[in-house]
Amino acid sequence: MDNHQLFDGRSTVESSQILDQIGRRMLKRRVDSLKNLPTFPESITRINAVLLGENSDRSMEQIARAIEVDPVVTARILRLVNSAFYGVSGAISSVYDALVMLGLDVVRGIVLSSAAMDLAEKRRGLTGMWEHSFGAAVAASSLGKVLRMDGVEELSAAALMHDIGKLVLSSQLKTEYDQVVTEAMRSGRSIRRVEEDMLGVSHDLIGHWLVKRWKLPESLAEPIALHHTPERARKHRDATAVVHVADILVRSYGFGFAGDACLPEVSQKAWKLLGLNAHKIHTVVRLMHEDLQKAMVQANLYVFE
């Protein structure tokens, strides 16, 4: 199914649709008209604008000052950068140092996705989404370390954001998306398949649109858009494969809630591309387990303001 079919609904199952073709067109217009998630606090919007407008090393202090005005955002960044999957436990004490270490793109991803997932926790049908996303970030970091890959921070940021499209669908179609989650749990089908059948659009496509609107780099956009279909990646195949496998690993670990009770099959192309085997996966899972246990304490995972 291609992206255009997801939006126009030609491939959906007519008998189970909540939205008709007119409803899907209206949804697309609503999504197209969004500049930020509709319930983002003003400070997040302001920080995002500063991050977009300032991208030189000389502006790091100005960006840090803009972030530090909001104590909640500051706490999120410092908790995350000091959590186990970044490997610098307790070493980063300022937003400026976090910016220097991670880079602007990764910090933007953390600011936007952590705020968005915090909002998702208030939605009854998406309780546990933050834990799932955080766990996927830890799993992606563990994979990157075991496979000795470059750019582990970006792998973590992409995994943290991989399900961001679910929040957009939930925020724009509150009642309907609750029905999607309910049906996914009732039928045992994946939430992505139920989204396609009932709404005519899936969260991975919405996530791809969203990071493009946020002007995040392709190294984040492609893994988010194709985390269910990593074989379609072209420019960032390894990163997309890592996010795909990380999503499945954290699901199998039982950490958080992704909206369904399914355990998807690992793409064989992603498996081969990364050179995975039973020994490497065992090592990754052990490291992921250790890092998650540390993260629950260091990042105060269940008590984000």
N, C-alpha and C positions, 0 to 999 in steps of 0.2 A: 504494500500500500504506500503510495507516495504522499508527499506533504499536501498537495492540492486536493487529493481525495479525502484526506483527513478533514480539511476545512469545508469542502462542499458536501460531504456526507454520502457520496455515491456508493461507497463500499460498506456502509453500515447495515445492520440487520433491522429492517423496517419495523418488525413486530415489537422490538424492545426499545425503540427510540423514545427518549423524553422530548427531544427537540426535533421539530420538523425542519425542512430546508430553510424556511424563513427565520426560524429561531436560531439556526446555526449561523446564518448570515448576520443576524443581529449580534450574536456573540462575537463574531469576528470583528465587527465594527467596534464593539465595546472594547475588545482587547487591543485593537489597532489604535484606539483613541487614548489609551492609558499612557501616561508619562512615567508614573511610578505606581507601585501597588497602592490602591486607593486608601488604605488605612495606615500607611507609613506616617509616623510622626514627623512634624516639621523639621526637627533636627536631622533626621536621616536624609531627608531631601536636600537640606542645606549642605550637609557633609558630602553627599554624593556629587553635588554641583561643584564643590571645591575640588574634590578628587578628580573630576573630569577636566576641570579647567586648569589645573596645576600639575605638570608632569615632569618638572626638572628637579635635579638634586637640590638646587638652590631654594626651592619652595617647600622642602620637607618640613621646616619649622612652622611655616604658615599653615600647612595642612594639619600638622600635629596639634596646633593651637585650636583649629576649628573643631577637631574631634574631641579634644579635652574639655570643651565647653559642656559636652553632654557626658555626665558621669556614668550613665548606664552603658553607652556605646564604648566608652573607655574601658569599663570593667569587662565587657564582652571581648574586646580585642586582647587585653592583657591576659585574661583567663585562657583564651584560646591559644595565644602564642606561647604561653607557658605550660600548656597541657602536653601530655605525653607524646602526641603524634608530631610535635615540632621538635622534640628532643632538647629543649632548653629550659627544663623545669626550674622556675624561680629566677632565671637569669635576666629576663626582660622586665624592666620596671617602669618604662616610659613608652608612650605612644610613638615618640620619635624613634626610639630604638626598634620598635616593632616595624615601623615603616621602612627603616634602613634594612632590616633583616629580610622582610617578606617582599617588599616592593609594593608599588601602588595598586597594581591590578589585584594581587592577592588580598590586600587589606580591603579594597572595595568589595571583593567577593565575600569576605568575612562580615563586613558591616551590613551589606544588603541581605545576605542569606540568613545571618543569625537573627536579624531583626524580623525578617519575614517568617522564619520558622518559629520565632517566639509568638508571633501573631497566630500562627497556625495552631499552636497549643490551645488557644482559646476556642477553636472550632471543635465541636464535639466529635465529629467524624474523623478528625486528624490527630487526636491525642496520641502521642508517641512519635510523631513525625520528626521532631527535633532530634530525639535520641537516635532514630534510624539514620538521619543525615549525618549526625556527628559520628556515629559508629562507622558509616561508610567512609568518612574522611580518615578515621583511624585505620581502617582496613586498607585504604588506598596508600596511606603512608607506609604501612607495614609491607605491602607488596613492593612499593618503590625501594624500600631499604633492602629487602631480601634479594630483589632483582638488580640492585645496584644501579638504579636509574637516576638520571639527573632531574632536577626540578621537582623534588618531592613536595615542596610547598604548594606548587600549582596543582599537582595531583590531588592533594588534600582539599584545596579550595574547590576544584571541579567536583569532587565527590560530595563535599558539603552542600553544593548547590544543585546536585543532579536531579532532585525532585521538586525544584522550586516551582515548576509549572502546576503542581497540584494545588499550591496555595492560590495561584491566580484563578484556576477553575473554581476552587471552593469559595473565593471571595466574590466572584462574579455570578456564581450559580449556587448559592448557599443550600437551598432545599434540594435541588437536583443532584448536587454532588454528594450530599448525605445519602441519597438514594443509590448513587453509584457505589459508594463504599459498602452500603448494606447489601447490595446485589452481589458485589464481588465476594463478600464473606459468605453469603448464602449459597452461591453457586460454586464456590471453589475456583472461580476463574481469576485471572490476573486483573488487577485494577486497570491496567492499560487497555486490555481487551474490552473490558466493560465500558471504559470511557469512550472508546471508538464506537462500540455498539449503541450506547445510549445517548452520547453527546455528539458524536461525529468528529471529535478532536481529542488528542491524547496529551498527557502532561509533558512528554518529552518534546513535542513540537512547540507547545507553549513556552517551555523553558528555553528552547533555542531562540524563539522570537524575543523573549525577555532579555537574555544576555546580549543579543544584538542591539536592542534598544538602549541597554546600559553601556554599550560600546566596550564591553569586555573583549579581550583578545580571543582569536580563534582557538587558541590552545585551551581555553575554558569553554568556549561555545560549542565546539565539536563534541567533546566528551559528554556534555550535558544533553545535547540534541540526540546523540546516537548511543546512549548508554544501554539501550535495549537492542540495538542493531550495530554492534561495533564493526562488523564486517563491511559496513558502508563508509567507514571513515577513510579519508584520503590524506589529509595533511598531518593529523595527530593520531595515528593509528595506535601507537603504544599507550598513550594517555587514555584514549577512549576504551581500549581493552582493559586497562587497569580499573577504571571507574565501573565498567560492566562487571568485572569479577568482584570488585569490592562490594558492590550492591548485593550480589548474591551471597558473599561470605557473611556479611552482617545480618542478612535475612536468616541464613542457616544457623547463625549463632543465637538468634532469637532476641536481638537487642533492638528495642524500639518497635514501631509499627509503620509499615509502608502503605497501608490501606487495603491489604488483602492477606490471605493466608497461604499464598503460593510460594514455591521455591522454583524460580525459573531455571531452565537448563543453561549451563555455561556454553557460550559460543565456542565451537571447536576451533574456529579460525583465531579467536582471541586467545584461547589456550595455547595453540601452537605458536602464535606470534610472540607471546611472552615467554615461551620455552618452559611452561609450567609442568610439574610432575608431582607425584604424591609427596615426596620428601620436601619440596619447596613449599607446597601448600601447608603441610604440617608445621613447618617453621613459621610461615606467615600467620597461621592461626594462633600459635603459641605467643608470638610477638603481639598480635592484635589483642589477645586476651590480657596480657600483661599491661599493655598501654591503655586499654579500656578501664581496667581496674584502677590504674593511677589517675586517669582522666576524670573519673567520677569523683575523686577527692580533690584533685588539683584544679579542675575547671568548675567544680561545684555544679556538676551537670544538671542536677535536678532542681537547683535553686537559682536559675538565671532570673535576674530582676526583669 
